[in-house]
Amino acid sequence: MTDREKFLTQARTYIGKNGDYVCKTKLKLGAVYDWCAFVATLIMLDCGFIGKYVKAIDGGAGNIPRYSDGVYGTWFAKGTKSPQAGDLFFLRYADYPRQDKYFCDHVGIVESVSDNSITTLEGNVDGYGSNWAATSTFKRKTRYLTDGTVYAFYRPNWEGEDSKTTTKTPTSNIDVTYQVHTVGGSWLPNVKNLEDYAGLENCPIDGIYANVSKGHIRYRVKLIGSKNYLPWVTDREDYAGILGKQIDCVQMELLGVDGYTVEYRVSTAKTTAYLEWVQGYNNVNEDGYAGILGVAIDKLQVRIVKK
């Protein structure tokens, strides 16, 4: 798992947490303050990234890039670069004097990007009553880049990102062929290796078939709302899934071929970007499956690589 993905994975564990939990329980501040920046930097702390990608735990949204730009990452205004998953985003709500270009009213985390919108993970939003900070929660939202309040971004210098996400060249002598079924649709054409992807943009997948030219491949899926995976399927003895039920996670394993493994990745519905490549599987952490719990997948790519 790359540092970027570690950061996003840890951020997702805060979904549903409120200001009391962040300010009092985690940071021991004794009171609840406007906490959007506190939670963003707290997640960095959880990952061991303070002093690596941001300077310090901070309650000022603008302070994150103010003290880290050019040292731990790069600040950039909206429209000058395309945002990416793992960036921090900044909002400005009103037009009044600012102390510098970093000054902003709110900060959150970009989870994914799709055309003209970003899916975000952010705290201190959607509170109610007189104690907004305490009643607001950390949650997933959609922000549109056309919204005038979306002002800027900060991209940490994710260490080793290129080397960690650049994977081995697929072998030429072991082919994997796979296809998917879409909810309310049909079985789409077979795809071999990375000649294309299996799926349709923004059409959730509910079934998967796969086979390899050497050895065997087994695979299983988890359905949205289910705690457990469905049974393993080997080659094309059956398909993995239940038609009409959206899939959120996939696991795959190559059998009977020494020195090689299966590598796979998915894209989630309403986004165009793929998640990280996954090799083989495990049941311990997020390195062991492709997908995001509770979020439908719409595209799949698979290949065989040397270990």
N, C-alpha and C positions, 0 to 999 in steps of 0.2 A: 504494500500500500504506500503510495506517495504521501509526502507531507500534506499536500493539498487535499487529498482524499481523506487523510486522517483528520484534518481540520473540519471538513464537511461532515464526516461521520460523527465526530464528537458534537458538533453543533446540533445535529438531529436529535441527540439525546436530551436536549433542553426543551423540545417542543412540548408545550403545555405548562411549563414552569412559569411562575409569576415573579413579580418584583421582590416579594418577601424572600423567596427562595434564593434569588441571586444576591440581593444586597445583604440580607441578614444571615441566612444560613451559610451561604458559600463564602461571601466576602467579609462577614462579621462587621459590617459597617454600623450596626446599631439602629439604623433607620433606612427607609426606602427612598431613594432618589430617582430622578430620571435615569434610567438604567440601560439604555440601548448600547452605549459605549462600554459600560461595565461588563455586560454579558459578552460582547464581541471579544474583548480582551481577556475575559475570564476563560473563554474557550481556548484562546491561545495559551493561557497558563496551564489549563488541563493537559494540553498537548506537549508542554515543555517548550513552547515557542517564544516566550517572552525573552527579549534580547536577541532574538533570531529573525523574527519577522515583524515585530512591533517592539517599541521601546519598553513599555511598562503597562501595568493595569491602569486604566484611566477612565474617568467618568465624563470626559469631554470628547464628543464625537470628532471635532476638528483636531483635537490633540493627537489622534492616532496618526494621520499623515503628517501633521505639523512637525512631529519629532522623529518620524521614521522615513519620510520621503528622501530618496537618494542614499539612504543608509541601509534600511532593511527592505525597501520596496520602492515602488514608483506610484506617485499620485498623477492622475490625468483627468482632464475635464471631459464631460460627456461629449461625444462626437469626434474626439480626437483619436480614440482607439475603440475597438469592439470589446465590450466586457466579456469576462470569462468566469466560469465556475471557480469559486474560491476568492474572487475579488471582494473587497468591501465596497459598498456603495453609500453615497451621501446625498441627503436631501436638504434643500433650502426652502423654507416655507414662505418667507416674506422678503420683500425688497427693502431692506434697511441697511445702514452702514455696517460694514464688516471690517474686522481688524486685518484680515489677510485672505488670500485665495482659499485657504483651508477651512475657513469658518463655515459651519453648517449646523443644522438643527437636529439631524437624525442620522444614524448609521445602521447598516445591516449587512448581511452576507449574501452574495450571489450564489445560489445553489445551481442554477442552470440558465441557459439563454435560449430563446426561441424567437427568431425573426425580430420583432420590435418590442419584445417584452422580456422580463427577467423573472424567474421564480426565486424568491428570497426567503431567508431565515432571519428573523429579526425580533428583538424584544422591545418592551415598552410601547406596544401598539394595541389599539382596540380596548382600552380600559373604559371604566365607567364610574359615574359618581364623582364625589369630591376628591377621592384618593386614587387618581388615575394610575400613578406609578405602581401602587400595590395591587390593583385589580387587573392591570394589563398583563399580557402573557407573551411568551416567546412562541412564535408561530410561523407557518409557511404562508407567504402572500405572493401575489402577482403585481408587479410594477411595470408600467409602460414607459418606454424610453421617450415617447412623445410628451409625457407629463412634464410640465415646466419645473416641477419641484425636484426632479432627478437631476442632480447637479454634477457629480464627479465620482471617481472610483480610486481605490488604492489597491495595487497588486503587489502582494509580498513576493520577494525574490525566492520563490519556492526552490529549495536546494535540491540539485540533482534531478529536477523535473524532467528534463529531456532524456537523460540516461535511464531514469526509472520507468518512463512511459514508452520508450522506444524498445520494442520487443524483437525477438529473434525472427529471422526470415523463415517463412513457412517452408517445409520440405516440399520437394517436387514429386516424391514417390509415394506419399500417403495423401490421398484426397479425402475431404469430408464433404458430404452432400447433405443439405438440410432444407427444410421448407417449413412454413408456418401457416396457421389458419387464423383469420381475423374474426373478432366477435361480430356476429351478424353477417359475416361475409362468406368466404370460401377458402379452400386451400390455394395458396399462391404457388407460382412455379418454383421448382428446385433451384437452389443456388449452390455452386461448388466453390469451396475455399473463400477467397475474397473477391471473386469476380463481380459480386454485387452484395447487397444485403437482403435478408429475408424479412419482408414486412412492408407496410405502407405507413407513411407519415401520419401520425395522430389516429391510427386505427389499432386499438389494443389487441394483443395476441391472446388466443385461448387454446392453441394447440401447436405442438412442435414434433416433427419427424427428423431423424438424422441417421446416417450410416457412414462408414469409412471404407476405403478401398483395401485396408490391411488391418487386421485385428478387429476389435469391436469398440463401439462407443455406447456408454450408458448415460442416461440423462433423466432428470426429474425436475418438476416445477412446483412452486408454491402459489396458491391462489390468493388473491386479495381477500383479507378477512379471515384467512385460515392460519392457525398456528403451526401446522405441520406440512411437510412436503407430501405430495402424492407419491405412490410407489415408483421405483426406478423402472425405466423402460430401456431395453437393449436393442440397438440397431432399429429396424422397422417392424419389430414384433407387435408394436402398437404405437400410438402417439402419446406424448406426455401432455396432460391437461384435461379439462372438461369443457366441451364446447359451450359457449355462452358465459363462461366464468373467466374473468380477466386474470392474467398471470402477472405477478410482480417480481418473482425471483426464479433464477434458473441455476442448476448445477449440472456439470458434465464431467465425465471421466473416460479416458482412453484405456482400453484393456488389451493385453496380449501383445504389446509392442514395446520392447525394451528401448530405453533411451529417448522416448518421445512422450509428449503430453498434448492434451487438447487445450486450446486457448480460445476464450470466447468473451464477447462483450455485448451489451444491449444499449438501446436508447429508450428513454422513457417518453410516454405520450406527451404531446404539447411542447416538446423540446426537439432540437435538431442534433445536439451534441451527444456523443456516446459517453458512457461511463468508462471507468478503467477496465483494461483487459484483465481477465481472471484465468489462472492456470489451475486445472484440476478442481478440487473442491475440498472444503473442510466444514465442520459444524461448530467451529469455535468463534469465528469472527467474520467481518464483512469481506475479508480476502477470499472467503470460500464460496461466494456466490456472486452472480451478476444480477444487479437490480437494486432497487430501493424499496424497503418494506412499505407496503400500502400504496405504491405508485405503479400504475400499469405500464408494461413495456410495449413498444410498437415496432422495434427493429432488432434483428439479431445478426451477428457475424461470428463465424467459427473458423478456426484453422488449426493445423497440427504443426507443432514446433519441436525442436530438439530441447531436451531438458538442460 
